[in-house]
Amino acid sequence: QVQLSESGGGLVQAGGSLRLSCAASGRAFSRSAMGWFRQAPGKEREFVGAISWSTGKTYSADSVKGRFTISRDNAKNTIFLQMNSLKPEDTAVYFCAMGTPFYNSEYYDTRQYEYWGQGTQVTVSS
Protein backbone atom coordinates (compact mmCIF):
# COMPACT_ATOMS: atom_id res chain seq x y z
CA GLN A 1 0.00 0.00 0.00
CA VAL A 2 1.20 3.48 -0.83
CA GLN A 3 0.21 6.70 0.87
CA LEU A 4 0.80 10.09 -0.70
CA SER A 5 0.60 13.35 1.19
CA GLU A 6 0.69 16.74 -0.53
CA SER A 7 1.46 20.07 1.08
CA GLY A 8 2.32 23.62 0.10
CA GLY A 9 -0.84 24.88 -1.56
CA GLY A 10 -2.35 28.25 -0.81
CA LEU A 11 -3.39 31.65 -2.12
CA VAL A 12 -0.94 33.71 -4.16
CA GLN A 13 -1.13 36.72 -6.44
CA ALA A 14 -0.55 36.40 -10.15
CA GLY A 15 3.16 36.35 -10.90
CA GLY A 16 3.97 34.78 -7.55
CA SER A 17 5.41 31.40 -6.66
CA LEU A 18 4.49 28.33 -4.66
CA ARG A 19 6.25 25.06 -3.96
CA LEU A 20 4.25 21.89 -3.56
CA SER A 21 5.60 18.78 -1.87
CA CYS A 22 4.43 15.19 -2.00
CA ALA A 23 5.77 12.60 0.41
CA ALA A 24 5.30 8.93 -0.35
CA SER A 25 5.18 6.20 2.24
CA GLY A 26 4.59 2.48 2.09
CA ARG A 27 5.76 0.47 -0.89
CA ALA A 28 7.06 3.54 -2.68
CA PHE A 29 9.77 1.75 -4.61
CA SER A 30 7.34 -0.60 -6.28
CA ARG A 31 6.21 2.14 -8.63
CA SER A 32 8.24 3.75 -11.36
CA ALA A 33 7.09 7.33 -11.46
CA MET A 34 5.34 10.12 -9.66
CA GLY A 35 3.38 12.91 -11.17
CA TRP A 36 1.39 16.06 -10.57
CA PHE A 37 -2.08 16.59 -11.94
CA ARG A 38 -4.60 19.37 -11.40
CA GLN A 39 -8.32 19.79 -11.62
CA ALA A 40 -10.17 23.06 -11.84
CA PRO A 41 -13.91 23.33 -11.07
CA GLY A 42 -15.98 21.91 -13.90
CA LYS A 43 -12.95 20.62 -15.77
CA GLU A 44 -11.28 17.26 -16.18
CA ARG A 45 -8.15 16.37 -14.30
CA GLU A 46 -5.12 17.27 -16.38
CA PHE A 47 -1.46 16.39 -16.41
CA VAL A 48 1.02 18.93 -15.06
CA GLY A 49 4.32 17.09 -14.72
CA ALA A 50 5.95 13.78 -13.86
CA ILE A 51 9.31 12.36 -12.92
CA SER A 52 10.86 8.92 -13.21
CA TRP A 53 12.13 7.49 -9.94
CA SER A 54 15.04 5.65 -11.57
CA THR A 55 16.29 8.11 -14.17
CA GLY A 56 15.04 11.45 -12.90
CA LYS A 57 13.72 12.27 -16.36
CA THR A 58 10.95 14.83 -16.17
CA TYR A 59 7.87 15.47 -18.27
CA SER A 60 5.89 18.70 -18.34
CA ALA A 61 2.66 19.91 -19.84
CA ASP A 62 3.06 22.58 -22.50
CA SER A 63 0.95 24.96 -20.43
CA VAL A 64 3.50 25.03 -17.61
CA LYS A 65 6.83 24.62 -19.41
CA GLY A 66 9.27 27.30 -18.42
CA ARG A 67 7.25 28.13 -15.30
CA PHE A 68 6.91 24.90 -13.32
CA THR A 69 9.74 22.55 -12.35
CA ILE A 70 9.37 19.06 -10.94
CA SER A 71 12.12 17.51 -8.85
CA ARG A 72 12.67 14.69 -6.39
CA ASP A 73 14.45 13.75 -3.19
CA ASN A 74 14.88 9.99 -3.41
CA ALA A 75 16.18 9.68 0.14
CA LYS A 76 12.96 11.20 1.46
CA ASN A 77 10.62 9.62 -1.11
CA THR A 78 9.41 13.11 -1.90
CA ILE A 79 8.75 15.05 -5.06
CA PHE A 80 8.33 18.79 -5.47
CA LEU A 81 6.58 21.10 -7.87
CA GLN A 82 8.09 24.55 -7.98
CA MET A 83 5.57 26.88 -9.56
CA ASN A 84 6.73 30.30 -10.72
CA SER A 85 5.02 33.08 -12.67
CA LEU A 86 1.65 31.76 -11.58
CA LYS A 87 -1.43 32.76 -13.52
CA PRO A 88 -5.10 32.81 -12.50
CA GLU A 89 -5.68 29.90 -14.89
CA ASP A 90 -3.35 27.79 -12.74
CA THR A 91 -6.00 27.83 -10.02
CA ALA A 92 -6.98 24.23 -9.27
CA VAL A 93 -6.68 21.38 -6.83
CA TYR A 94 -3.28 19.82 -7.36
CA PHE A 95 -2.91 16.08 -6.91
CA CYS A 96 0.17 13.97 -6.48
CA ALA A 97 0.12 10.48 -8.00
CA MET A 98 2.27 7.40 -8.24
CA GLY A 99 2.17 4.80 -10.96
CA THR A 100 3.91 2.64 -13.49
CA PRO A 101 4.06 4.42 -16.85
CA PHE A 102 6.50 2.84 -19.28
CA TYR A 103 6.38 4.60 -22.64
CA ASN A 104 6.93 8.33 -22.70
CA SER A 105 3.32 8.96 -23.70
CA GLU A 106 2.07 7.08 -20.66
CA TYR A 107 3.58 9.57 -18.25
CA TYR A 108 0.90 12.05 -19.34
CA ASP A 109 -2.01 9.62 -18.85
CA THR A 110 -3.96 9.61 -15.57
CA ARG A 111 -4.80 5.94 -16.13
CA GLN A 112 -1.16 4.96 -15.58
CA TYR A 113 -1.21 6.21 -11.99
CA GLU A 114 -2.59 3.90 -9.32
CA TYR A 115 -2.18 5.91 -6.15
CA TRP A 116 -3.36 9.44 -5.52
CA GLY A 117 -3.02 11.99 -2.76
CA GLN A 118 -5.94 13.94 -1.35
CA GLY A 119 -5.04 17.10 -3.24
CA THR A 120 -4.03 20.59 -2.23
CA GLN A 121 -5.74 23.81 -3.33
CA VAL A 122 -3.80 26.39 -5.28
CA THR A 123 -5.55 29.70 -5.87
CA VAL A 124 -4.00 32.45 -7.96
CA SER A 125 -5.64 35.86 -7.71
CA SER A 126 -5.48 38.42 -10.51
Chimera marker file (.cmm) of the C-alpha trace (Angstrom):
<marker_set name="trace">
<marker id="1" x="0.000" y="0.000" z="0.000" r="1" g="1" b="0" radius="0.5"/>
<marker id="2" x="1.202" y="3.480" z="-0.825" r="1" g="1" b="0" radius="0.5"/>
<marker id="3" x="0.213" y="6.704" z="0.868" r="1" g="1" b="0" radius="0.5"/>
<marker id="4" x="0.798" y="10.092" z="-0.699" r="1" g="1" b="0" radius="0.5"/>
<marker id="5" x="0.597" y="13.352" z="1.192" r="1" g="1" b="0" radius="0.5"/>
<marker id="6" x="0.689" y="16.744" z="-0.528" r="1" g="1" b="0" radius="0.5"/>
<marker id="7" x="1.463" y="20.072" z="1.077" r="1" g="1" b="0" radius="0.5"/>
<marker id="8" x="2.321" y="23.617" z="0.097" r="1" g="1" b="0" radius="0.5"/>
<marker id="9" x="-0.845" y="24.879" z="-1.558" r="1" g="1" b="0" radius="0.5"/>
<marker id="10" x="-2.352" y="28.252" z="-0.812" r="1" g="1" b="0" radius="0.5"/>
<marker id="11" x="-3.387" y="31.648" z="-2.119" r="1" g="1" b="0" radius="0.5"/>
<marker id="12" x="-0.940" y="33.710" z="-4.161" r="1" g="1" b="0" radius="0.5"/>
<marker id="13" x="-1.129" y="36.718" z="-6.443" r="1" g="1" b="0" radius="0.5"/>
<marker id="14" x="-0.553" y="36.402" z="-10.151" r="1" g="1" b="0" radius="0.5"/>
<marker id="15" x="3.160" y="36.353" z="-10.895" r="1" g="1" b="0" radius="0.5"/>
<marker id="16" x="3.966" y="34.782" z="-7.553" r="1" g="1" b="0" radius="0.5"/>
<marker id="17" x="5.410" y="31.403" z="-6.662" r="1" g="1" b="0" radius="0.5"/>
<marker id="18" x="4.489" y="28.332" z="-4.660" r="1" g="1" b="0" radius="0.5"/>
<marker id="19" x="6.247" y="25.061" z="-3.962" r="1" g="1" b="0" radius="0.5"/>
<marker id="20" x="4.251" y="21.885" z="-3.557" r="1" g="1" b="0" radius="0.5"/>
<marker id="21" x="5.605" y="18.778" z="-1.871" r="1" g="1" b="0" radius="0.5"/>
<marker id="22" x="4.426" y="15.185" z="-2.002" r="1" g="1" b="0" radius="0.5"/>
<marker id="23" x="5.773" y="12.598" z="0.412" r="1" g="1" b="0" radius="0.5"/>
<marker id="24" x="5.302" y="8.925" z="-0.350" r="1" g="1" b="0" radius="0.5"/>
<marker id="25" x="5.184" y="6.197" z="2.237" r="1" g="1" b="0" radius="0.5"/>
<marker id="26" x="4.586" y="2.483" z="2.093" r="1" g="1" b="0" radius="0.5"/>
<marker id="27" x="5.759" y="0.465" z="-0.893" r="1" g="1" b="0" radius="0.5"/>
<marker id="28" x="7.059" y="3.544" z="-2.681" r="1" g="1" b="0" radius="0.5"/>
<marker id="29" x="9.774" y="1.754" z="-4.610" r="1" g="1" b="0" radius="0.5"/>
<marker id="30" x="7.340" y="-0.600" z="-6.278" r="1" g="1" b="0" radius="0.5"/>
<marker id="31" x="6.215" y="2.145" z="-8.629" r="1" g="1" b="0" radius="0.5"/>
<marker id="32" x="8.244" y="3.747" z="-11.364" r="1" g="1" b="0" radius="0.5"/>
<marker id="33" x="7.087" y="7.328" z="-11.460" r="1" g="1" b="0" radius="0.5"/>
<marker id="34" x="5.341" y="10.117" z="-9.655" r="1" g="1" b="0" radius="0.5"/>
<marker id="35" x="3.385" y="12.910" z="-11.170" r="1" g="1" b="0" radius="0.5"/>
<marker id="36" x="1.391" y="16.058" z="-10.566" r="1" g="1" b="0" radius="0.5"/>
<marker id="37" x="-2.078" y="16.590" z="-11.943" r="1" g="1" b="0" radius="0.5"/>
<marker id="38" x="-4.596" y="19.365" z="-11.398" r="1" g="1" b="0" radius="0.5"/>
<marker id="39" x="-8.316" y="19.790" z="-11.623" r="1" g="1" b="0" radius="0.5"/>
<marker id="40" x="-10.175" y="23.063" z="-11.840" r="1" g="1" b="0" radius="0.5"/>
<marker id="41" x="-13.905" y="23.332" z="-11.072" r="1" g="1" b="0" radius="0.5"/>
<marker id="42" x="-15.977" y="21.910" z="-13.903" r="1" g="1" b="0" radius="0.5"/>
<marker id="43" x="-12.946" y="20.620" z="-15.769" r="1" g="1" b="0" radius="0.5"/>
<marker id="44" x="-11.282" y="17.259" z="-16.182" r="1" g="1" b="0" radius="0.5"/>
<marker id="45" x="-8.152" y="16.369" z="-14.304" r="1" g="1" b="0" radius="0.5"/>
<marker id="46" x="-5.125" y="17.273" z="-16.376" r="1" g="1" b="0" radius="0.5"/>
<marker id="47" x="-1.458" y="16.391" z="-16.415" r="1" g="1" b="0" radius="0.5"/>
<marker id="48" x="1.022" y="18.927" z="-15.057" r="1" g="1" b="0" radius="0.5"/>
<marker id="49" x="4.321" y="17.095" z="-14.724" r="1" g="1" b="0" radius="0.5"/>
<marker id="50" x="5.955" y="13.782" z="-13.859" r="1" g="1" b="0" radius="0.5"/>
<marker id="51" x="9.309" y="12.361" z="-12.924" r="1" g="1" b="0" radius="0.5"/>
<marker id="52" x="10.857" y="8.920" z="-13.213" r="1" g="1" b="0" radius="0.5"/>
<marker id="53" x="12.129" y="7.495" z="-9.938" r="1" g="1" b="0" radius="0.5"/>
<marker id="54" x="15.036" y="5.653" z="-11.572" r="1" g="1" b="0" radius="0.5"/>
<marker id="55" x="16.294" y="8.105" z="-14.172" r="1" g="1" b="0" radius="0.5"/>
<marker id="56" x="15.040" y="11.446" z="-12.904" r="1" g="1" b="0" radius="0.5"/>
<marker id="57" x="13.715" y="12.267" z="-16.359" r="1" g="1" b="0" radius="0.5"/>
<marker id="58" x="10.949" y="14.827" z="-16.174" r="1" g="1" b="0" radius="0.5"/>
<marker id="59" x="7.875" y="15.473" z="-18.272" r="1" g="1" b="0" radius="0.5"/>
<marker id="60" x="5.888" y="18.700" z="-18.340" r="1" g="1" b="0" radius="0.5"/>
<marker id="61" x="2.656" y="19.908" z="-19.844" r="1" g="1" b="0" radius="0.5"/>
<marker id="62" x="3.065" y="22.580" z="-22.500" r="1" g="1" b="0" radius="0.5"/>
<marker id="63" x="0.945" y="24.964" z="-20.435" r="1" g="1" b="0" radius="0.5"/>
<marker id="64" x="3.501" y="25.032" z="-17.612" r="1" g="1" b="0" radius="0.5"/>
<marker id="65" x="6.827" y="24.619" z="-19.412" r="1" g="1" b="0" radius="0.5"/>
<marker id="66" x="9.271" y="27.297" z="-18.421" r="1" g="1" b="0" radius="0.5"/>
<marker id="67" x="7.253" y="28.131" z="-15.302" r="1" g="1" b="0" radius="0.5"/>
<marker id="68" x="6.912" y="24.898" z="-13.321" r="1" g="1" b="0" radius="0.5"/>
<marker id="69" x="9.735" y="22.547" z="-12.349" r="1" g="1" b="0" radius="0.5"/>
<marker id="70" x="9.370" y="19.061" z="-10.935" r="1" g="1" b="0" radius="0.5"/>
<marker id="71" x="12.120" y="17.508" z="-8.849" r="1" g="1" b="0" radius="0.5"/>
<marker id="72" x="12.666" y="14.685" z="-6.385" r="1" g="1" b="0" radius="0.5"/>
<marker id="73" x="14.450" y="13.747" z="-3.194" r="1" g="1" b="0" radius="0.5"/>
<marker id="74" x="14.884" y="9.990" z="-3.410" r="1" g="1" b="0" radius="0.5"/>
<marker id="75" x="16.179" y="9.679" z="0.138" r="1" g="1" b="0" radius="0.5"/>
<marker id="76" x="12.963" y="11.203" z="1.462" r="1" g="1" b="0" radius="0.5"/>
<marker id="77" x="10.620" y="9.618" z="-1.106" r="1" g="1" b="0" radius="0.5"/>
<marker id="78" x="9.411" y="13.110" z="-1.897" r="1" g="1" b="0" radius="0.5"/>
<marker id="79" x="8.748" y="15.055" z="-5.057" r="1" g="1" b="0" radius="0.5"/>
<marker id="80" x="8.326" y="18.786" z="-5.466" r="1" g="1" b="0" radius="0.5"/>
<marker id="81" x="6.576" y="21.099" z="-7.865" r="1" g="1" b="0" radius="0.5"/>
<marker id="82" x="8.093" y="24.553" z="-7.980" r="1" g="1" b="0" radius="0.5"/>
<marker id="83" x="5.569" y="26.882" z="-9.564" r="1" g="1" b="0" radius="0.5"/>
<marker id="84" x="6.730" y="30.305" z="-10.722" r="1" g="1" b="0" radius="0.5"/>
<marker id="85" x="5.023" y="33.077" z="-12.671" r="1" g="1" b="0" radius="0.5"/>
<marker id="86" x="1.654" y="31.757" z="-11.576" r="1" g="1" b="0" radius="0.5"/>
<marker id="87" x="-1.434" y="32.757" z="-13.522" r="1" g="1" b="0" radius="0.5"/>
<marker id="88" x="-5.104" y="32.808" z="-12.504" r="1" g="1" b="0" radius="0.5"/>
<marker id="89" x="-5.684" y="29.900" z="-14.886" r="1" g="1" b="0" radius="0.5"/>
<marker id="90" x="-3.351" y="27.789" z="-12.737" r="1" g="1" b="0" radius="0.5"/>
<marker id="91" x="-6.001" y="27.825" z="-10.015" r="1" g="1" b="0" radius="0.5"/>
<marker id="92" x="-6.977" y="24.226" z="-9.269" r="1" g="1" b="0" radius="0.5"/>
<marker id="93" x="-6.684" y="21.383" z="-6.827" r="1" g="1" b="0" radius="0.5"/>
<marker id="94" x="-3.283" y="19.815" z="-7.360" r="1" g="1" b="0" radius="0.5"/>
<marker id="95" x="-2.908" y="16.079" z="-6.913" r="1" g="1" b="0" radius="0.5"/>
<marker id="96" x="0.166" y="13.967" z="-6.479" r="1" g="1" b="0" radius="0.5"/>
<marker id="97" x="0.119" y="10.479" z="-8.005" r="1" g="1" b="0" radius="0.5"/>
<marker id="98" x="2.272" y="7.402" z="-8.235" r="1" g="1" b="0" radius="0.5"/>
<marker id="99" x="2.170" y="4.803" z="-10.962" r="1" g="1" b="0" radius="0.5"/>
<marker id="100" x="3.914" y="2.642" z="-13.494" r="1" g="1" b="0" radius="0.5"/>
<marker id="101" x="4.063" y="4.424" z="-16.848" r="1" g="1" b="0" radius="0.5"/>
<marker id="102" x="6.498" y="2.838" z="-19.281" r="1" g="1" b="0" radius="0.5"/>
<marker id="103" x="6.385" y="4.597" z="-22.636" r="1" g="1" b="0" radius="0.5"/>
<marker id="104" x="6.928" y="8.332" z="-22.703" r="1" g="1" b="0" radius="0.5"/>
<marker id="105" x="3.322" y="8.957" z="-23.703" r="1" g="1" b="0" radius="0.5"/>
<marker id="106" x="2.075" y="7.075" z="-20.659" r="1" g="1" b="0" radius="0.5"/>
<marker id="107" x="3.577" y="9.572" z="-18.250" r="1" g="1" b="0" radius="0.5"/>
<marker id="108" x="0.899" y="12.047" z="-19.345" r="1" g="1" b="0" radius="0.5"/>
<marker id="109" x="-2.006" y="9.619" z="-18.845" r="1" g="1" b="0" radius="0.5"/>
<marker id="110" x="-3.957" y="9.613" z="-15.568" r="1" g="1" b="0" radius="0.5"/>
<marker id="111" x="-4.804" y="5.944" z="-16.126" r="1" g="1" b="0" radius="0.5"/>
<marker id="112" x="-1.157" y="4.964" z="-15.582" r="1" g="1" b="0" radius="0.5"/>
<marker id="113" x="-1.209" y="6.214" z="-11.990" r="1" g="1" b="0" radius="0.5"/>
<marker id="114" x="-2.591" y="3.901" z="-9.320" r="1" g="1" b="0" radius="0.5"/>
<marker id="115" x="-2.185" y="5.911" z="-6.150" r="1" g="1" b="0" radius="0.5"/>
<marker id="116" x="-3.360" y="9.442" z="-5.521" r="1" g="1" b="0" radius="0.5"/>
<marker id="117" x="-3.025" y="11.988" z="-2.764" r="1" g="1" b="0" radius="0.5"/>
<marker id="118" x="-5.940" y="13.943" z="-1.348" r="1" g="1" b="0" radius="0.5"/>
<marker id="119" x="-5.037" y="17.102" z="-3.235" r="1" g="1" b="0" radius="0.5"/>
<marker id="120" x="-4.030" y="20.593" z="-2.229" r="1" g="1" b="0" radius="0.5"/>
<marker id="121" x="-5.739" y="23.808" z="-3.328" r="1" g="1" b="0" radius="0.5"/>
<marker id="122" x="-3.795" y="26.393" z="-5.283" r="1" g="1" b="0" radius="0.5"/>
<marker id="123" x="-5.551" y="29.704" z="-5.868" r="1" g="1" b="0" radius="0.5"/>
<marker id="124" x="-4.001" y="32.455" z="-7.958" r="1" g="1" b="0" radius="0.5"/>
<marker id="125" x="-5.643" y="35.857" z="-7.715" r="1" g="1" b="0" radius="0.5"/>
<marker id="126" x="-5.475" y="38.421" z="-10.509" r="1" g="1" b="0" radius="0.5"/>
<link id1="1" id2="2" r="1" g="1" b="0" radius="0.2"/>
<link id1="2" id2="3" r="1" g="1" b="0" radius="0.2"/>
<link id1="3" id2="4" r="1" g="1" b="0" radius="0.2"/>
<link id1="4" id2="5" r="1" g="1" b="0" radius="0.2"/>
<link id1="5" id2="6" r="1" g="1" b="0" radius="0.2"/>
<link id1="6" id2="7" r="1" g="1" b="0" radius="0.2"/>
<link id1="7" id2="8" r="1" g="1" b="0" radius="0.2"/>
<link id1="8" id2="9" r="1" g="1" b="0" radius="0.2"/>
<link id1="9" id2="10" r="1" g="1" b="0" radius="0.2"/>
<link id1="10" id2="11" r="1" g="1" b="0" radius="0.2"/>
<link id1="11" id2="12" r="1" g="1" b="0" radius="0.2"/>
<link id1="12" id2="13" r="1" g="1" b="0" radius="0.2"/>
<link id1="13" id2="14" r="1" g="1" b="0" radius="0.2"/>
<link id1="14" id2="15" r="1" g="1" b="0" radius="0.2"/>
<link id1="15" id2="16" r="1" g="1" b="0" radius="0.2"/>
<link id1="16" id2="17" r="1" g="1" b="0" radius="0.2"/>
<link id1="17" id2="18" r="1" g="1" b="0" radius="0.2"/>
<link id1="18" id2="19" r="1" g="1" b="0" radius="0.2"/>
<link id1="19" id2="20" r="1" g="1" b="0" radius="0.2"/>
<link id1="20" id2="21" r="1" g="1" b="0" radius="0.2"/>
<link id1="21" id2="22" r="1" g="1" b="0" radius="0.2"/>
<link id1="22" id2="23" r="1" g="1" b="0" radius="0.2"/>
<link id1="23" id2="24" r="1" g="1" b="0" radius="0.2"/>
<link id1="24" id2="25" r="1" g="1" b="0" radius="0.2"/>
<link id1="25" id2="26" r="1" g="1" b="0" radius="0.2"/>
<link id1="26" id2="27" r="1" g="1" b="0" radius="0.2"/>
<link id1="27" id2="28" r="1" g="1" b="0" radius="0.2"/>
<link id1="28" id2="29" r="1" g="1" b="0" radius="0.2"/>
<link id1="29" id2="30" r="1" g="1" b="0" radius="0.2"/>
<link id1="30" id2="31" r="1" g="1" b="0" radius="0.2"/>
<link id1="31" id2="32" r="1" g="1" b="0" radius="0.2"/>
<link id1="32" id2="33" r="1" g="1" b="0" radius="0.2"/>
<link id1="33" id2="34" r="1" g="1" b="0" radius="0.2"/>
<link id1="34" id2="35" r="1" g="1" b="0" radius="0.2"/>
<link id1="35" id2="36" r="1" g="1" b="0" radius="0.2"/>
<link id1="36" id2="37" r="1" g="1" b="0" radius="0.2"/>
<link id1="37" id2="38" r="1" g="1" b="0" radius="0.2"/>
<link id1="38" id2="39" r="1" g="1" b="0" radius="0.2"/>
<link id1="39" id2="40" r="1" g="1" b="0" radius="0.2"/>
<link id1="40" id2="41" r="1" g="1" b="0" radius="0.2"/>
<link id1="41" id2="42" r="1" g="1" b="0" radius="0.2"/>
<link id1="42" id2="43" r="1" g="1" b="0" radius="0.2"/>
<link id1="43" id2="44" r="1" g="1" b="0" radius="0.2"/>
<link id1="44" id2="45" r="1" g="1" b="0" radius="0.2"/>
<link id1="45" id2="46" r="1" g="1" b="0" radius="0.2"/>
<link id1="46" id2="47" r="1" g="1" b="0" radius="0.2"/>
<link id1="47" id2="48" r="1" g="1" b="0" radius="0.2"/>
<link id1="48" id2="49" r="1" g="1" b="0" radius="0.2"/>
<link id1="49" id2="50" r="1" g="1" b="0" radius="0.2"/>
<link id1="50" id2="51" r="1" g="1" b="0" radius="0.2"/>
<link id1="51" id2="52" r="1" g="1" b="0" radius="0.2"/>
<link id1="52" id2="53" r="1" g="1" b="0" radius="0.2"/>
<link id1="53" id2="54" r="1" g="1" b="0" radius="0.2"/>
<link id1="54" id2="55" r="1" g="1" b="0" radius="0.2"/>
<link id1="55" id2="56" r="1" g="1" b="0" radius="0.2"/>
<link id1="56" id2="57" r="1" g="1" b="0" radius="0.2"/>
<link id1="57" id2="58" r="1" g="1" b="0" radius="0.2"/>
<link id1="58" id2="59" r="1" g="1" b="0" radius="0.2"/>
<link id1="59" id2="60" r="1" g="1" b="0" radius="0.2"/>
<link id1="60" id2="61" r="1" g="1" b="0" radius="0.2"/>
<link id1="61" id2="62" r="1" g="1" b="0" radius="0.2"/>
<link id1="62" id2="63" r="1" g="1" b="0" radius="0.2"/>
<link id1="63" id2="64" r="1" g="1" b="0" radius="0.2"/>
<link id1="64" id2="65" r="1" g="1" b="0" radius="0.2"/>
<link id1="65" id2="66" r="1" g="1" b="0" radius="0.2"/>
<link id1="66" id2="67" r="1" g="1" b="0" radius="0.2"/>
<link id1="67" id2="68" r="1" g="1" b="0" radius="0.2"/>
<link id1="68" id2="69" r="1" g="1" b="0" radius="0.2"/>
<link id1="69" id2="70" r="1" g="1" b="0" radius="0.2"/>
<link id1="70" id2="71" r="1" g="1" b="0" radius="0.2"/>
<link id1="71" id2="72" r="1" g="1" b="0" radius="0.2"/>
<link id1="72" id2="73" r="1" g="1" b="0" radius="0.2"/>
<link id1="73" id2="74" r="1" g="1" b="0" radius="0.2"/>
<link id1="74" id2="75" r="1" g="1" b="0" radius="0.2"/>
<link id1="75" id2="76" r="1" g="1" b="0" radius="0.2"/>
<link id1="76" id2="77" r="1" g="1" b="0" radius="0.2"/>
<link id1="77" id2="78" r="1" g="1" b="0" radius="0.2"/>
<link id1="78" id2="79" r="1" g="1" b="0" radius="0.2"/>
<link id1="79" id2="80" r="1" g="1" b="0" radius="0.2"/>
<link id1="80" id2="81" r="1" g="1" b="0" radius="0.2"/>
<link id1="81" id2="82" r="1" g="1" b="0" radius="0.2"/>
<link id1="82" id2="83" r="1" g="1" b="0" radius="0.2"/>
<link id1="83" id2="84" r="1" g="1" b="0" radius="0.2"/>
<link id1="84" id2="85" r="1" g="1" b="0" radius="0.2"/>
<link id1="85" id2="86" r="1" g="1" b="0" radius="0.2"/>
<link id1="86" id2="87" r="1" g="1" b="0" radius="0.2"/>
<link id1="87" id2="88" r="1" g="1" b="0" radius="0.2"/>
<link id1="88" id2="89" r="1" g="1" b="0" radius="0.2"/>
<link id1="89" id2="90" r="1" g="1" b="0" radius="0.2"/>
<link id1="90" id2="91" r="1" g="1" b="0" radius="0.2"/>
<link id1="91" id2="92" r="1" g="1" b="0" radius="0.2"/>
<link id1="92" id2="93" r="1" g="1" b="0" radius="0.2"/>
<link id1="93" id2="94" r="1" g="1" b="0" radius="0.2"/>
<link id1="94" id2="95" r="1" g="1" b="0" radius="0.2"/>
<link id1="95" id2="96" r="1" g="1" b="0" radius="0.2"/>
<link id1="96" id2="97" r="1" g="1" b="0" radius="0.2"/>
<link id1="97" id2="98" r="1" g="1" b="0" radius="0.2"/>
<link id1="98" id2="99" r="1" g="1" b="0" radius="0.2"/>
<link id1="99" id2="100" r="1" g="1" b="0" radius="0.2"/>
<link id1="100" id2="101" r="1" g="1" b="0" radius="0.2"/>
<link id1="101" id2="102" r="1" g="1" b="0" radius="0.2"/>
<link id1="102" id2="103" r="1" g="1" b="0" radius="0.2"/>
<link id1="103" id2="104" r="1" g="1" b="0" radius="0.2"/>
<link id1="104" id2="105" r="1" g="1" b="0" radius="0.2"/>
<link id1="105" id2="106" r="1" g="1" b="0" radius="0.2"/>
<link id1="106" id2="107" r="1" g="1" b="0" radius="0.2"/>
<link id1="107" id2="108" r="1" g="1" b="0" radius="0.2"/>
<link id1="108" id2="109" r="1" g="1" b="0" radius="0.2"/>
<link id1="109" id2="110" r="1" g="1" b="0" radius="0.2"/>
<link id1="110" id2="111" r="1" g="1" b="0" radius="0.2"/>
<link id1="111" id2="112" r="1" g="1" b="0" radius="0.2"/>
<link id1="112" id2="113" r="1" g="1" b="0" radius="0.2"/>
<link id1="113" id2="114" r="1" g="1" b="0" radius="0.2"/>
<link id1="114" id2="115" r="1" g="1" b="0" radius="0.2"/>
<link id1="115" id2="116" r="1" g="1" b="0" radius="0.2"/>
<link id1="116" id2="117" r="1" g="1" b="0" radius="0.2"/>
<link id1="117" id2="118" r="1" g="1" b="0" radius="0.2"/>
<link id1="118" id2="119" r="1" g="1" b="0" radius="0.2"/>
<link id1="119" id2="120" r="1" g="1" b="0" radius="0.2"/>
<link id1="120" id2="121" r="1" g="1" b="0" radius="0.2"/>
<link id1="121" id2="122" r="1" g="1" b="0" radius="0.2"/>
<link id1="122" id2="123" r="1" g="1" b="0" radius="0.2"/>
<link id1="123" id2="124" r="1" g="1" b="0" radius="0.2"/>
<link id1="124" id2="125" r="1" g="1" b="0" radius="0.2"/>
<link id1="125" id2="126" r="1" g="1" b="0" radius="0.2"/>
</marker_set>
